[in-house]
Amino acid sequence: MKKILIAALMLVTSATLTTATAADYLIDTEGMHASINFRVKHVGISWLTGRFDKFDGNYTFDENNPAASKVVVNIDVRSVNTNHAARDKHISEAEYLNVEENPTARFESTSIDIQDDDTGIIHGNLTLNGITKPVDLMANFVGSGDDPWGGYRSAFEATATLNPSDFNFEFNYGEVYLDLYVEGIRQ
């Protein structure tokens, strides 16, 4: 029976299993089989894209009750990378990411709504710029299975939309869109 884990910055997993147990997964950031990307309108007319190079996280998937699964992701916001060093320095300042006072962002799930076999909504709290707000991740299952090294992995993607004013960012170019691509290694 196919079950779903809907996990962070943007997380869901599903597996076809014959036995029912909860499993812990570590997000594969060491092998960089995961990414957290963002995009926002630049001066309201074009897209500015970037990513966070350093983050970690884990999730627990309970195949008997996917809605009881949990996810935690920590992001080093100092690792912001827009492929332009001067811009990265600028958006790290107090009116944007405020990395000196708040170097880490954290997402922690509070509940999961299963939509169908491959999609769900992960409800959780995002702490960013020292402010904690509820955020929903729209998650999709990508795949799962054995890896060549004797492990088992699951993969998913998720998206979220953030209102910058919710986190005291001083720009008004519209919403920030997060795109998360995650592969987890079962522990």
C-alpha positions as MATLAB code, in Angstrom:
seq = 'MKKILIAALMLVTSATLTTATAADYLIDTEGMHASINFRVKHVGISWLTGRFDKFDGNYTFDENNPAASKVVVNIDVRSVNTNHAARDKHISEAEYLNVEENPTARFESTSIDIQDDDTGIIHGNLTLNGITKPVDLMANFVGSGDDPWGGYRSAFEATATLNPSDFNFEFNYGEVYLDLYVEGIRQ';
ca = [
       0.000    0.000    0.000;
       1.422    3.311   -1.061;
       1.775    5.794    1.783;
       2.987    9.328    1.772;
       5.377   11.288    3.821;
       4.925   14.925    3.296;
       7.994   16.539    4.671;
      10.052   20.133    4.574;
      11.214   23.343    2.829;
       9.318   21.734    0.669;
       8.888   17.724    1.842;
       6.935   14.573    0.919;
       7.847   10.972    0.580;
       5.947    7.898   -0.349;
       6.911    4.254   -0.244;
       5.485    0.900   -1.178;
       6.126   -1.221    1.880;
       4.810   -4.483    3.184;
       5.576   -3.926    6.858;
       4.396   -0.957    8.860;
       6.952    0.928   10.900;
       8.011    4.512   11.429;
      11.314    5.372    9.739;
      13.706    8.271   10.248;
      15.316    9.969    7.251;
      18.245   12.352    7.053;
      18.140   14.937    4.268;
      21.119   14.262    2.003;
      22.899   17.602    2.077;
      26.354   16.000    2.238;
      25.910   14.551   -1.239;
      23.906   17.660   -2.225;
      20.905   15.642   -3.271;
      18.763   18.445   -1.919;
      18.321   22.161   -2.567;
      16.377   25.111   -1.224;
      15.821   27.728   -3.909;
      13.899   30.990   -3.963;
      12.663   33.571   -6.399;
      11.253   37.043   -5.968;
      10.420   39.837   -8.372;
      13.287   42.292   -8.777;
      11.913   45.831   -8.718;
       8.605   44.258   -9.609;
       9.504   43.397  -13.201;
      11.893   40.430  -13.472;
      12.834   37.388  -11.408;
      15.713   37.343   -8.952;
      16.620   33.749   -8.129;
      18.902   32.239   -5.538;
      19.445   29.447   -3.101;
      20.748   28.618    0.357;
      23.929   26.571    0.148;
      23.937   25.318    3.755;
      21.047   23.570    5.471;
      20.240   20.312    7.177;
      17.191   18.431    8.299;
      15.426   15.197    8.990;
      11.995   13.680    8.918;
      10.119   10.756   10.364;
       7.671    8.853    8.204;
       5.037    6.699    9.863;
       3.684    4.499    7.092;
       0.733    3.434    9.280;
      -0.251    7.056    9.690;
       1.477    9.412    7.194;
      -0.354   12.381    8.696;
       1.612   11.785   11.925;
       4.947   12.184   10.130;
       7.257   15.012   11.187;
       9.859   17.215    9.525;
      12.519   19.687   10.679;
      14.787   21.791    8.445;
      17.443   24.282    9.587;
      18.813   26.828    7.088;
      22.003   28.837    7.473;
      20.701   32.070    5.922;
      24.283   33.393    5.792;
      24.752   30.914    2.931;
      22.420   32.862    0.615;
      23.693   32.647   -2.948;
      22.244   34.627   -5.858;
      25.379   34.194   -7.962;
      26.279   37.840   -7.315;
      28.495   38.561   -4.266;
      27.532   42.249   -3.896;
      23.805   41.387   -3.969;
      24.319   38.536   -1.488;
      26.005   40.977    0.881;
      23.166   43.487    0.420;
      20.333   41.015    1.073;
      22.192   39.697    4.136;
      21.841   43.140    5.774;
      19.351   44.067    8.503;
      16.496   45.190    6.221;
      16.431   41.827    4.468;
      17.766   38.548    5.898;
      19.368   40.203    8.934;
      21.983   37.449    9.172;
      24.018   39.109   11.932;
      21.141   38.880   14.408;
      19.352   35.841   12.977;
      21.790   33.538   11.156;
      19.472   30.517   11.132;
      15.970   29.879    9.821;
      13.998   26.824   10.945;
      10.923   25.032    9.642;
       9.179   22.528   11.900;
       6.029   20.728   10.836;
       2.931   20.838   13.023;
       0.578   18.669   10.950;
       0.217   17.083    7.530;
      -2.895   16.898    5.378;
      -2.791   14.052    2.877;
      -4.408   15.117   -0.396;
      -3.943   11.925   -2.430;
      -1.275    9.251   -2.940;
       1.310   11.732   -4.259;
       0.456   15.137   -2.750;
      -0.160   16.796    0.555;
       0.132   19.962    2.558;
       2.708   20.217    5.305;
       1.623   22.772    7.878;
       4.376   24.123   10.063;
       6.096   27.049   11.686;
       8.879   28.929    9.937;
      11.225   31.028   12.033;
      12.979   33.582    9.834;
      14.520   36.904   10.839;
      13.639   36.090   14.454;
       9.914   35.857   13.678;
       7.885   32.636   13.732;
       4.868   32.352   11.427;
       2.768   29.455   10.126;
       3.718   28.364    6.609;
       2.203   25.690    4.348;
       4.325   23.600    2.006;
       2.580   22.094   -1.004;
       4.397   18.790   -1.368;
       4.665   16.158   -4.109;
       6.150   12.671   -4.015;
       8.999   12.155   -6.506;
      10.141    8.581   -5.817;
      11.695    6.097   -3.382;
      13.805    2.989   -3.433;
      17.088    1.266   -2.745;
      20.307    3.132   -3.545;
      23.542    1.558   -4.917;
      25.230    1.729   -1.471;
      22.789   -0.524    0.376;
      20.562    2.260    1.685;
      17.003    3.308    1.046;
      16.020    6.805   -0.106;
      12.919    8.847   -0.726;
      12.579   12.061   -2.719;
      10.031   14.820   -2.969;
       9.553   18.431   -3.896;
       7.655   21.197   -2.176;
       6.763   24.827   -2.720;
       5.806   27.628   -0.380;
       4.843   31.254   -0.771;
       6.032   33.799    1.777;
       4.876   37.344    2.391;
       8.068   39.355    3.130;
       6.274   41.726    5.518;
       5.369   38.728    7.741;
       9.087   38.443    8.523;
       9.876   42.195    8.721;
      11.673   42.390    5.381;
      11.831   45.952    4.082;
      11.089   45.381    0.420;
       7.749   45.426   -1.330;
       8.290   43.588   -4.600;
       5.716   40.938   -3.832;
       5.808   37.406   -2.544;
       8.855   35.171   -2.176;
       8.493   31.708   -3.693;
      10.436   28.795   -2.208;
      11.149   25.633   -4.177;
      12.539   22.665   -2.263;
      13.931   19.458   -3.742;
      14.841   16.850   -1.162;
      16.238   13.349   -1.086;
      16.294   11.641    2.300;
      18.353    8.651    3.429;
      16.547    6.225    5.716;
      18.498    5.843    8.968;
];
